[in-house]
Amino acid sequence: MLPEKHLQRKREALQEQYDISSEKLLELRRNYAIEVDVSVRFKLVKQIEQLEAELDEVAKHLDSIDKTSESERLYYALLKLGYQNQIRSFKKFIDTQSIGAFLIHGSLYYGQRWLLNRLARRHVPQNIPSKNVIVDLSRIARQSDITALWRELSSRVGLGRQSPVSEITERVYKWWQTQNVLLVFHNVHILPEAFLQNLLQDFWLPLAVKAKNAATQDQQYKLLMFLIDYDGCVDSWNMPFVDKLLPTWKPDTPVKLPVITEFSEDELENWLWQGYETEELPSALTAEDVEQIVQIIMQNSDNGIPEPVMEEICRLSGCEWCEEERKWLKL
């Protein structure tokens, strides 16, 4: 069942409970008003107090569901905002192969992690198991030895920290035979360039080649690696990336998605108009003129920097971006 449908059914059940209890409370108050027996009036007071407490709890649950529902609506709406160049490029490659490595890159606060989660949500089947291996490379930022990278990766796949790269590769390969595998490397921009070359040459290349040779035409499991650059510098490194899908492309060659840029006023206007038409946006975002809302968002986001844009949209919708981000971003 979709989350919004589940919430709606839960809300309907709670609302029915609230209405029934409200009628019962009204009846108790009527009885109390006409009752003359002191002992009976005392019992009625206790019943009224208990029912009022129950109604308060139900009201809190209803309020919580309403807030969650608004949050869900905003989340699904935001999944349609911007990043079209990156999504189109990713889809071209992923439609031809179930195996691939992708660089997501841009300046700080351009929503690289948001895009990562959006790509995974939309293009990795959610109805089959997935193994997510998430490596934050900031943990080895001050290390000067490539073995620090292998120790960190080995630990993340559940092997001893001294395991050779071949064992790490084999473990990931075996996982992929029964489930989706997503490998996420956050903060690749802090690595020495040579470390990233080693990661691709010694880990991804043999893994991708082995998986490609074993893949069948009806292979349903995805093997995807995401390299997340939050500084926008990896683009200038001497790395074997491709940015166009050519007939000669093979999954062992990593793909550089288009660099993330600011959201334009046109993108925001089109997104808001679409939200108006489909009634997907929270009511707070539809209370003002579209052009006026766009100008407010642009002024408070340094002219369209993605994360400040989403933060401002959340603020206008009555929620906190930092709070919602923790719930929305799983990778």
N, C-alpha and C positions, 0 to 999 in steps of 0.2 A: 504494500500500500504506500502511495506517495505521502511524504511527510505532511503536506498541506491538507490532504484528505483525512489523514489520521487525526490531525489537530482539529479539523472541523467536526468530525464525529465526536471527539472527546468534548469539545465545547458544547455541542448540542446536548450531550448527555448531562453535563454539568448544569447547563441552563435549565433543562427540564427538572433536575433535582432542586435547583434554586427556586424555580417557580412553585413547585409542589410545597417546599418548605415555607415559602413566603405565605402561601394560602393557609397552611397549618398555623403559622405564627399569627396571622390575622385572626383566625378563629379562636386561638388561645387568648388573645387580647380582648376579644369580644366577651368570651366567657368570664374573664377576670373582671371586666367592667360591671357585669350584672351579678356576680357571685357575692353572697353575703356571709357564707361560712368561712371563718378565719383559717381553718386548717386547709380547706380546699383552695382558698386564695393563695396560701403559702406554697402549696404544691404547684399551682399554676405559675407562680412567679419563678420557681425553679425550672419548670419546663420552658418558660419563655426565655430565661437566661441561657439555658442550654441550646435552644434552637437559634437564638441570636448569635451565639458563638459559632455554631455550625454554619450559619449563613455567611458569617464573616470569612470563614475558611474557604467556603465555596467561591465567594466573591474574589478572594485573593487568587484562587486557582484560575478563575475566568480572566482576571486581569493579566495573569502571567501568560496564559494561552494567547490572549490578544496581542501582547507584546511580542511573543514568539512568532505568531502569525505574521505580524508586520515585518519582523526581522527576516522571516523566510521569504516573504514577497520581495523585499528589498534585495536579498541575496540573489534570487533568481533573475531579478531585473538587472542587477549589476553584471551578471554573467553575459549580458548582451552588449555591454558597453566597451567600445574600443578594441584594440589589439587585433584588428581584422587581418592586417598583413602577416602577422606572426601565425595566426590561426590558419590562414589559407596555405602558407608555406608548410606548416607542420602537417596539415591534412594531406597535401600532395605526396609527401614522403611516406606517411603512415598508411596511406591507402594502397601503396605498392608493396610494403613490407611490414611484417609484425615486429621487426627488430630495427632499432635505430638509436643513435646518440645525438642529443640536441643541445646546442648552446643557447641559453636565454640570457640576453645581455642588455644593458642600458645603464644610465646613471643612477645614483642613489635616489630612492623613493619613486622609482618608475614602475613599481609593482611587479617585479620579476617573480616573486613568490606567488602572488595572486595569479599571474599568468600560468605558472607551473601547475597550480591546483586546478585551474580552469581547463587546461589541456588534458590533464589526467582524468578529470571528471567527465568531460565530454567525449573523449576518444579512447578510454580504456573501459572495457565492459565492467559494469558494477555488479553483475549478477554471478560472477565467478570469483574464486579466491584470488587474493593478491598478496604478494610479499613485498613490503616496502623497506628498502635499505637506505637510511638517511644519514649522510655523513656531513657534519659541519667542519669544514676545513680550517676554521678559525682556531680549532683545538690544537692544530699543529703549526700555527702561524710562525712561531719562533724556531721551529726545527729546521736544521740545515741538511738533514740526512733523509734521503728518499725512503729509508726503512720506516721512518715515522708515519708516512702515508700508508704503507702496507700494514703496519701494526694497527692503525686506526680502522682501516677497511676490514682487516681480518677479525677484529673485535666486533665490528658491526654485523658481520655475517655469522657470528657465533662460533668462530674458531679460536684457537689459541693465538695470542698476539705474535707469536714467532712463526706462524704458518707461512709457507712459501706462496707466492702469487698463484702458482698453478693450482694449489688446493682451494684458494679463494675462488678462482675461475670455475673450478669443477663444482663447488658447492652451489654457486649461482646458477650454473648450467642445469644442475639436477633439479633445483627449485622450478626453473622455467618449464620443465617437462610436465609439470602438473598444475601450474598456476601462472598468473601474470607476475612479472618481476619488474619493479620500478627502482632504479638506482638513482639517488638524488645526491649531488655533491654541491652543497651550498658554499658560497664564498670562494669560488675557484680563482678569483682575481688576486687573492692573497698568496697563492702558490707561486714559487719560482716557476718561470716558464718551462724549465726542464722537467719539473715534477709533473706538470700537466702532460707533457710529451710522453713521459714514462707511463702515466696512468692510461693514456690512449694506446700506446704501443705495446705495453706489457700486460695490460689487463683487458681493455675493451677489444682490441684487435683479435686476440685468440678466442675470446668469448664469443664475439659476434660471428667470426668465421665458423666456429664449431656449431653454433646455433643455426646459422644459415645452411650449413651442409645437412643438418638434421631436420630442418623444417620441411613439413609437407605442405601441399597446396591448401589443405583445409586446416592448417595450424590455427588454433583459436587463442593461444596464449601470447601475450605481448612481452617482449624483453626490451625495455626502454631505459636509457641512461640520460639524465638531465644534468647539465653543467650550468650552475647559476652564478653569473657574474654581476655583482651589485655595484661595480665601479665603472664598467664600460671600457676597460682597458684590454681585455683578452682579444678583442677584435683586431688589435694592432700587432698581436704576437704572430710569430712565424709558425702557424699551426695548420695541419692538413684539413681545414674545414672546407665544405662546399656550401653554396647558398642557392644553387639551382638544381632542380631534378633533371638529370640527364640519363639517357638510356644506359650509360655505363656505370651509374651509381650503384654502390654496394653498401650494405648496412654497416660494414666495418669502418666506413668513412664518416666521421661525425659531421653533422649539419649545423650550420650557423643560421639561426632564424634571423629575420630582419631586426635591426636594433630598435628598441622601444623608444617611441617619441611621445611628445605631449599630446593630450587629447585636444582636438580642435573645437571651436564653437559649433561648427556644423555637426560634428559627431555627437556633441551633447544635445543639440537641438533635436536631431533625428531620434536620439535615444529617448528623450523626454516625450516627443510626439508619439512615438511608438508605445510608450508607457501609458499615455493618455488613452490611446485607442484600444489597447488591450486591458486597461484597468489593472495593470500589474503593479503600478507604483503605489507606495504609501500615500494616503490622502494629503499629507503635509506637502508633498512635492507637486501636487496638482492644484494647490490652492491659489497659486500666483500665475502670472503670465509666463510662458515658456522663456521668452527672450530675457525677461527680468531675472528668472532663476539662473539662466546660463551666465549672465553677467555676474551675479553673486558668486557662483561657483568659480568662475575664471578669476575673479578678483581675490578670492581666498585660497587659491591653489597655485600661485605663481604662474598664472596663465596656462593652466592645463596639465601640470605635472600629475601623473596618474594617482599616486597615493593620496596627496592632498585633495584631489578631486573627489575620490571616494570617501575620504574623511569628511569633507564638506557636505557631500550628499547624505551621509549618515547623520551629521549634525542637523541638517534641515529636516531629516526624517524623525528626529527625536531619539536617536540612539548613538552609541559611542563606537567609532571605528575600531579602536583598540580592543574593546570588549568583543565585538562581533568578529574581528579578525581571528581571535583565538578559537572561536567556534567554527569559523568557515574554512580555515586553512589547516589541512591535515598533513601536508607534506612540507 
